[in-house]
Amino acid sequence: MVDHGEELPLVFESLDRVPPLRAIATDRDRAVARVANACWINFARTGDPAGGECPAWPRYGFRQDRLMRFDVTSAAQAVPGAPLLDAFVRDGALGQQ
């Protein structure tokens, strides 16, 4: 898991354009960035991120508790801590009920 915004160099496949990242990015990092970027491009073009290098990406559903994990082998997986997050939503802490 990453903090909000930390995915941007992957999404825009720009690891080598950010000086601090350029110094530490590995070939594995670049491969993950290539797939993440391809998925975003697919989504922008078709509304579906899957296809080509991109794995099947289940459509979002409020109660499905799934996310995409980008790695050497990217795949959809269960959201870590989903029951706790569901409790926040159920109790209105996130502005939904």
N, C-alpha and C positions, 0 to 999 in steps of 0.2 A: 504494500500500500504506500502511496505517496501523498504528500500534502497537495492541496489545491494549487494548480499552476505548475507543479513540478513535471507534469506530463507534457507540457508544451514543446520542449525540444524534441521529444519523441514524435508527437503528433505532426509537427512541421518538419521532421527529419532534419533538424538543424544542430545536432550535437557538435559538429565540426565548425559551426559558426559562432559558438559561444565560448570565448577563450578559456574560462575555467573548466568547461566540460571537454573541450578539445584535448586538453592535456591528459585527461583520465579516461575518455571514452574508449571502449574496447570494440573489437569486431562484433562481439556478441551484442553489445549495446546498439551498434549501428544496424544489425540485423533486426533487432526488436523494433527500432525506430522505423525501419523500412516497412515492416508489417503494419505498425500502428498508423503510419502515414497512408498506406494503401487502403486501410479500412476506412479512414476518414474521407478519403477521396471517393471511395465506393459509395459511402453514405451520402455525400454531397451530390453525387451524380444520380443515384438511383433510389435513395431512401433506405437502402439495405447495405450495411457495412460488409457483409459476407461476400466472398467470391475471390478468385485468384489466390493470392497468398493468405487471405483472411479466412479464419475459421468460421463455422456457423456461429451466429451471434443471435441468441434468442431475443425476440421482441420484448421490450420492457413491459412488465406487469407489476402493479403495486405490491401484490402479495407473493411474487415469485422469488424475491430475494436472490437474484443472480447478478453477477458482474463479469466483465471480461478481464481475464488475467493475461497480460502481455508478457511473454517470456520466449525462450527458445522454441517451446511448443506452447502457443497461445490457446486458451480455451475458456469457455464460460465456466464459472464455478459458483458455489454458494457464497453469499456475503458473510464474511466473518462477523460474529456478534449480531446477527440478524434479529434474534429474539429481543435483545436490548434495544435495538433501533426501533423495532415494532412497538415496544412499550412506550418509547418517546412519542411516536406517532399516535398510538392509542390514547395516551394521556393528554394529547393536545400540546405537548411541549414544542413541536415543530410546526404549529399553526394549522394542523390538519386533524380532522376527526371523522 
